[in-house]
């Protein structure tokens, strides 16, 4: 599930990094166009013989957990195995990424909403670095809701192949293997 804010005014903002990676995955996997159902837009198909669905909540980042509620009713759904949250991370440099099997929300309101819906911190997340070069930003909210600069876009686009490879690894080998293979590669100097 790629977190982001719906609407054209947010399309190119740092807070929509999860949406951007979700779109890149759908394109890479040749999935049909996203369709709307309830509180999400989704694309589904198969990857390596595995059924996949990419979700983009239409609830805004801070209420992303509402989009997860229908998943909880699915027989056999296990967030620790079946869910990967794609999310922006201002604490990581632009273009870097980090996979985690579990953990706190780290101050991210979208992850707080997901955790509240799941009533658990036991779900994998893929943090996409959108952090600024200088760490003394006055308003983090304004920063993440601001558009990527041209340089940031170039960096992010250059990293998409590694990011999509990491998600492929998660699908075929699980979160622990994906972390082992890709977390070091996800670092940006």
C-alpha positions as CSV (number, residue, x, y, z in Angstrom):
1,X,0.0,0.0,0.0
2,X,1.5,3.3,-1.1
3,X,0.7,6.2,1.2
4,X,-0.1,9.6,-0.3
5,X,-2.6,12.4,-0.6
6,X,-5.2,12.3,-3.4
7,X,-5.6,15.2,-5.8
8,X,-3.5,16.9,-8.5
9,X,-2.3,19.6,-6.0
10,X,-0.4,16.8,-4.1
11,X,0.8,14.7,-7.1
12,X,4.4,15.8,-7.1
13,X,4.9,16.4,-3.3
14,X,7.4,14.6,-1.1
15,X,4.5,13.2,1.0
16,X,3.4,11.2,-2.1
17,X,6.5,9.2,-2.4
18,X,4.5,6.1,-1.5
19,X,2.1,6.7,-4.3
20,X,5.0,7.3,-6.7
21,X,6.6,3.9,-5.9
22,X,3.2,2.3,-6.1
23,X,2.8,3.7,-9.6
24,X,6.3,2.5,-10.6
25,X,5.5,-1.0,-9.4
26,X,2.2,-1.2,-11.3
27,X,4.0,-0.1,-14.4
28,X,6.9,-2.5,-13.9
29,X,4.5,-5.4,-13.3
30,X,2.3,-4.5,-16.2
31,X,-0.8,-4.2,-14.0
32,X,-4.0,-2.8,-15.4
33,X,-4.9,0.9,-14.6
34,X,-5.8,1.7,-11.1
35,X,-9.6,1.5,-10.3
36,X,-11.5,3.0,-7.5
37,X,-13.2,0.9,-4.8
38,X,-14.3,2.5,-1.6
39,X,-11.5,4.4,0.1
40,X,-8.7,3.2,-2.3
41,X,-7.6,3.1,-5.8
42,X,-6.1,-0.3,-6.6
43,X,-4.4,-2.3,-9.3
44,X,-4.1,-6.1,-9.1
45,X,-2.5,-9.0,-11.0
46,X,0.2,-11.6,-10.6
47,X,3.9,-11.2,-10.0
48,X,6.0,-14.4,-10.2
49,X,2.9,-16.5,-9.8
50,X,1.9,-14.6,-6.7
51,X,-1.4,-12.6,-6.6
52,X,-0.7,-8.9,-5.8
53,X,-2.7,-5.8,-5.2
54,X,-1.3,-2.3,-5.0
55,X,-3.5,0.0,-3.0
56,X,-3.4,3.8,-2.9
57,X,-5.7,5.1,-0.1
58,X,-7.9,8.1,-1.0
59,X,-8.1,9.1,2.7
60,X,-5.1,11.4,2.9
61,X,-1.9,10.2,4.5
62,X,-2.9,10.9,8.1
63,X,-6.0,8.7,7.8
64,X,-4.5,5.8,5.8
65,X,-5.5,3.3,8.4
66,X,-9.2,3.6,7.3
67,X,-8.2,2.0,3.9
68,X,-6.9,-1.1,5.7
69,X,-10.1,-1.9,7.6
70,X,-11.5,-4.0,4.7
71,X,-8.3,-6.0,4.5
72,X,-8.7,-7.1,8.1
73,X,-12.0,-8.9,7.1
74,X,-10.2,-11.0,4.5
75,X,-9.8,-14.6,5.6
76,X,-6.2,-15.5,6.2
77,X,-4.9,-11.9,5.9
78,X,-1.8,-11.4,8.0
79,X,-0.3,-7.9,7.9
80,X,3.1,-9.2,8.9
81,X,3.2,-11.3,5.8
82,X,0.7,-9.8,3.3
83,X,1.1,-6.0,3.7
84,X,4.0,-3.7,2.8
85,X,3.4,0.0,3.5
86,X,5.3,2.4,1.1
87,X,5.9,5.7,2.9
88,X,7.9,8.9,2.7
89,X,10.5,9.4,5.3
90,X,12.0,12.9,6.0
91,X,14.6,11.5,8.3
92,X,16.3,9.6,5.4
93,X,18.2,11.5,2.7
94,X,16.5,11.9,-0.7
95,X,16.8,8.7,-2.7
96,X,17.7,6.4,0.2
97,X,15.3,3.7,1.4
98,X,15.0,1.3,4.3
99,X,12.8,-1.8,4.8
100,X,11.6,-2.7,8.3
101,X,9.6,-5.8,9.4
102,X,8.0,-3.9,12.4
103,X,8.5,-0.9,14.6
104,X,7.1,2.4,15.7
105,X,5.6,5.0,13.5
106,X,8.6,7.2,14.1
107,X,6.4,10.3,14.3
108,X,4.8,9.6,10.9
109,X,1.1,10.2,11.1
110,X,0.3,7.9,8.2
111,X,2.0,5.0,10.0
112,X,0.3,6.0,13.3
113,X,-3.1,5.6,11.5
114,X,-2.0,2.3,10.0
115,X,-0.9,1.0,13.4
116,X,-4.2,2.1,15.0
117,X,-6.2,0.3,12.4
118,X,-4.1,-2.9,12.7
119,X,-3.7,-2.5,16.5
120,X,-0.2,-3.7,15.9
121,X,3.3,-2.6,15.0
122,X,3.9,-6.0,13.3
123,X,3.7,-5.0,9.6
124,X,6.5,-4.3,7.1
125,X,7.2,-0.9,5.9
126,X,9.3,0.6,3.1
127,X,10.5,4.0,4.0
128,X,11.5,6.2,1.0
129,X,13.9,9.0,1.8
130,X,12.7,12.5,1.0
131,X,14.8,14.3,3.6
132,X,16.4,17.7,3.1
133,X,20.1,18.3,2.8
134,X,20.0,20.7,5.6
135,X,18.3,19.5,8.8
136,X,17.0,22.8,10.1
137,X,13.6,23.0,8.4
138,X,11.2,25.2,10.2
139,X,8.0,23.3,9.4
140,X,8.3,19.6,8.5
141,X,4.6,19.5,7.4
142,X,5.3,22.3,4.9
143,X,8.4,20.5,3.7
144,X,6.8,17.1,3.0
145,X,3.8,18.8,1.4
146,X,6.1,20.7,-0.9
147,X,7.0,19.6,-4.4
148,X,10.2,17.7,-5.2
149,X,12.9,19.9,-6.7
150,X,14.3,19.0,-10.1
151,X,17.5,17.6,-8.4
152,X,15.4,15.6,-6.0
153,X,13.4,14.1,-8.9
154,X,16.5,13.0,-10.7
155,X,17.9,11.4,-7.6
156,X,14.6,9.6,-6.8
157,X,14.0,8.4,-10.3
158,X,17.6,7.0,-10.4
159,X,16.7,4.9,-7.3
160,X,13.4,3.5,-8.5
161,X,14.9,0.4,-10.1
162,X,16.6,-0.6,-6.8
163,X,13.4,0.2,-4.9
164,X,11.2,-2.0,-7.2
165,X,13.8,-4.8,-7.0
166,X,13.5,-4.6,-3.2
167,X,9.7,-4.9,-3.4
168,X,10.0,-7.8,-5.8
169,X,12.4,-9.5,-3.3
170,X,9.8,-8.9,-0.5
171,X,7.1,-10.6,-2.6
172,X,9.2,-13.7,-3.5
173,X,11.4,-14.1,-0.4
174,X,9.8,-12.2,2.4
175,X,10.8,-9.1,4.5
176,X,13.8,-10.5,6.2
177,X,15.5,-11.5,2.9
178,X,14.5,-8.1,1.4
179,X,16.1,-6.3,4.3
180,X,19.3,-8.4,4.2
181,X,19.7,-7.8,0.4
182,X,18.5,-4.2,0.0
183,X,18.9,-2.1,3.2
184,X,22.6,-1.6,2.6
185,X,21.9,-0.8,-1.1
186,X,19.3,1.7,0.0
187,X,21.8,4.0,1.7
188,X,22.7,7.1,-0.2
189,X,25.9,9.0,0.6
